[in-house]
Amino acid sequence: MTRDDWIREYRQHSGSWQAVVGVYAVLVGAMVLSGYMMVG
């Protein structure tokens, strides 16, 4: 999925906080993972 897909999903489910939390968790996880990849 691209970032645009995530934004589209987020807007479709903007009423449901679970979706918001899920999207943020995935984005943060991806950033942390890529950070570890660069450091390692």
Chimera marker file (.cmm) of the C-alpha trace (Angstrom):
<marker_set name="trace">
<marker id="1" x="0.000" y="0.000" z="0.000" r="1" g="1" b="0" radius="0.5"/>
<marker id="2" x="1.184" y="3.495" z="-0.744" r="1" g="1" b="0" radius="0.5"/>
<marker id="3" x="0.829" y="6.452" z="1.581" r="1" g="1" b="0" radius="0.5"/>
<marker id="4" x="-2.015" y="7.764" z="-0.587" r="1" g="1" b="0" radius="0.5"/>
<marker id="5" x="-3.878" y="4.488" z="-0.053" r="1" g="1" b="0" radius="0.5"/>
<marker id="6" x="-3.446" y="4.901" z="3.705" r="1" g="1" b="0" radius="0.5"/>
<marker id="7" x="-4.761" y="8.470" z="3.541" r="1" g="1" b="0" radius="0.5"/>
<marker id="8" x="-7.773" y="7.307" z="1.516" r="1" g="1" b="0" radius="0.5"/>
<marker id="9" x="-8.485" y="4.530" z="4.030" r="1" g="1" b="0" radius="0.5"/>
<marker id="10" x="-8.078" y="6.986" z="6.886" r="1" g="1" b="0" radius="0.5"/>
<marker id="11" x="-10.594" y="9.387" z="5.361" r="1" g="1" b="0" radius="0.5"/>
<marker id="12" x="-13.099" y="6.610" z="4.699" r="1" g="1" b="0" radius="0.5"/>
<marker id="13" x="-12.875" y="5.429" z="8.306" r="1" g="1" b="0" radius="0.5"/>
<marker id="14" x="-12.277" y="8.789" z="9.938" r="1" g="1" b="0" radius="0.5"/>
<marker id="15" x="-15.283" y="8.210" z="12.209" r="1" g="1" b="0" radius="0.5"/>
<marker id="16" x="-13.752" y="5.095" z="13.725" r="1" g="1" b="0" radius="0.5"/>
<marker id="17" x="-10.876" y="5.668" z="16.124" r="1" g="1" b="0" radius="0.5"/>
<marker id="18" x="-9.681" y="2.079" z="15.832" r="1" g="1" b="0" radius="0.5"/>
<marker id="19" x="-8.796" y="2.697" z="12.188" r="1" g="1" b="0" radius="0.5"/>
<marker id="20" x="-6.966" y="5.895" z="13.128" r="1" g="1" b="0" radius="0.5"/>
<marker id="21" x="-4.969" y="4.090" z="15.810" r="1" g="1" b="0" radius="0.5"/>
<marker id="22" x="-4.215" y="1.246" z="13.403" r="1" g="1" b="0" radius="0.5"/>
<marker id="23" x="-2.963" y="3.589" z="10.684" r="1" g="1" b="0" radius="0.5"/>
<marker id="24" x="-0.767" y="5.509" z="13.124" r="1" g="1" b="0" radius="0.5"/>
<marker id="25" x="0.607" y="2.259" z="14.580" r="1" g="1" b="0" radius="0.5"/>
<marker id="26" x="1.539" y="0.996" z="11.109" r="1" g="1" b="0" radius="0.5"/>
<marker id="27" x="3.103" y="4.310" z="10.066" r="1" g="1" b="0" radius="0.5"/>
<marker id="28" x="5.135" y="4.597" z="13.277" r="1" g="1" b="0" radius="0.5"/>
<marker id="29" x="6.158" y="0.947" z="13.013" r="1" g="1" b="0" radius="0.5"/>
<marker id="30" x="7.296" y="1.450" z="9.418" r="1" g="1" b="0" radius="0.5"/>
<marker id="31" x="9.319" y="4.541" z="10.378" r="1" g="1" b="0" radius="0.5"/>
<marker id="32" x="10.980" y="2.728" z="13.295" r="1" g="1" b="0" radius="0.5"/>
<marker id="33" x="11.731" y="-0.282" z="11.101" r="1" g="1" b="0" radius="0.5"/>
<marker id="34" x="13.290" y="1.822" z="8.335" r="1" g="1" b="0" radius="0.5"/>
<marker id="35" x="15.293" y="3.689" z="10.985" r="1" g="1" b="0" radius="0.5"/>
<marker id="36" x="16.709" y="0.409" z="12.287" r="1" g="1" b="0" radius="0.5"/>
<marker id="37" x="17.508" y="-0.675" z="8.721" r="1" g="1" b="0" radius="0.5"/>
<marker id="38" x="19.511" y="2.523" z="8.121" r="1" g="1" b="0" radius="0.5"/>
<marker id="39" x="21.363" y="2.271" z="11.447" r="1" g="1" b="0" radius="0.5"/>
<marker id="40" x="22.046" y="-1.440" z="11.018" r="1" g="1" b="0" radius="0.5"/>
<link id1="1" id2="2" r="1" g="1" b="0" radius="0.2"/>
<link id1="2" id2="3" r="1" g="1" b="0" radius="0.2"/>
<link id1="3" id2="4" r="1" g="1" b="0" radius="0.2"/>
<link id1="4" id2="5" r="1" g="1" b="0" radius="0.2"/>
<link id1="5" id2="6" r="1" g="1" b="0" radius="0.2"/>
<link id1="6" id2="7" r="1" g="1" b="0" radius="0.2"/>
<link id1="7" id2="8" r="1" g="1" b="0" radius="0.2"/>
<link id1="8" id2="9" r="1" g="1" b="0" radius="0.2"/>
<link id1="9" id2="10" r="1" g="1" b="0" radius="0.2"/>
<link id1="10" id2="11" r="1" g="1" b="0" radius="0.2"/>
<link id1="11" id2="12" r="1" g="1" b="0" radius="0.2"/>
<link id1="12" id2="13" r="1" g="1" b="0" radius="0.2"/>
<link id1="13" id2="14" r="1" g="1" b="0" radius="0.2"/>
<link id1="14" id2="15" r="1" g="1" b="0" radius="0.2"/>
<link id1="15" id2="16" r="1" g="1" b="0" radius="0.2"/>
<link id1="16" id2="17" r="1" g="1" b="0" radius="0.2"/>
<link id1="17" id2="18" r="1" g="1" b="0" radius="0.2"/>
<link id1="18" id2="19" r="1" g="1" b="0" radius="0.2"/>
<link id1="19" id2="20" r="1" g="1" b="0" radius="0.2"/>
<link id1="20" id2="21" r="1" g="1" b="0" radius="0.2"/>
<link id1="21" id2="22" r="1" g="1" b="0" radius="0.2"/>
<link id1="22" id2="23" r="1" g="1" b="0" radius="0.2"/>
<link id1="23" id2="24" r="1" g="1" b="0" radius="0.2"/>
<link id1="24" id2="25" r="1" g="1" b="0" radius="0.2"/>
<link id1="25" id2="26" r="1" g="1" b="0" radius="0.2"/>
<link id1="26" id2="27" r="1" g="1" b="0" radius="0.2"/>
<link id1="27" id2="28" r="1" g="1" b="0" radius="0.2"/>
<link id1="28" id2="29" r="1" g="1" b="0" radius="0.2"/>
<link id1="29" id2="30" r="1" g="1" b="0" radius="0.2"/>
<link id1="30" id2="31" r="1" g="1" b="0" radius="0.2"/>
<link id1="31" id2="32" r="1" g="1" b="0" radius="0.2"/>
<link id1="32" id2="33" r="1" g="1" b="0" radius="0.2"/>
<link id1="33" id2="34" r="1" g="1" b="0" radius="0.2"/>
<link id1="34" id2="35" r="1" g="1" b="0" radius="0.2"/>
<link id1="35" id2="36" r="1" g="1" b="0" radius="0.2"/>
<link id1="36" id2="37" r="1" g="1" b="0" radius="0.2"/>
<link id1="37" id2="38" r="1" g="1" b="0" radius="0.2"/>
<link id1="38" id2="39" r="1" g="1" b="0" radius="0.2"/>
<link id1="39" id2="40" r="1" g="1" b="0" radius="0.2"/>
</marker_set>
